[in-house]
């Protein structure tokens, strides 16, 4: 299965039974130890993939601290940054 806008590569299962996203979240959670407490993960992604991310987190029984959604995809970020660099700063 190839990645596409609605189903990015991070949520694909390439090896084993879990997606790359699930493996990454579990690696971070696995860093916790008796002398090191970790808060729940803060997940950053695209609004389009909200349901995919939540479903995959439920499958591995992990609850995120929060989900933050990017307002635009990475492919548009450089154009937006260039536009904002040319805008005057607000002065108070």
Residue, then its C-alpha position, 0 to 999 in steps of 0.5 A: x500500500x502506498x502512502x497518499x494524502x489521506x493515508x500517510x506513510x506513518x500510519x502504514x504497517x510495514x513490518x509486524x502488526x503495528x504502524x510506524x506511528x504506533x511503533x514511535x509512540x510506544x518507543x517514547x512510552x517505553x522510555x519510562x522507568x522507576x526513576x523517570x516518569x513520562x507524561x502522555x505523548x503530545x501528538x502533532x499532526x494534520x486535522x485530516x488524520x485525526x481519526x487515523x491517529x486516534x484509532x491507532x492510539x486506541x489500538x495500542x491502548x495509549x491515551x495522548x496528552x493532547x492532539x495539536x493540528x497543523x493548520x496547513x500541510x508541510x508542502x505549503x509551509x515554505x510558501x506561507x513562511x515566505x509570505x509571512x516574512x514579507x509582511x510587516x510586523x505588528x507594533x504595539 
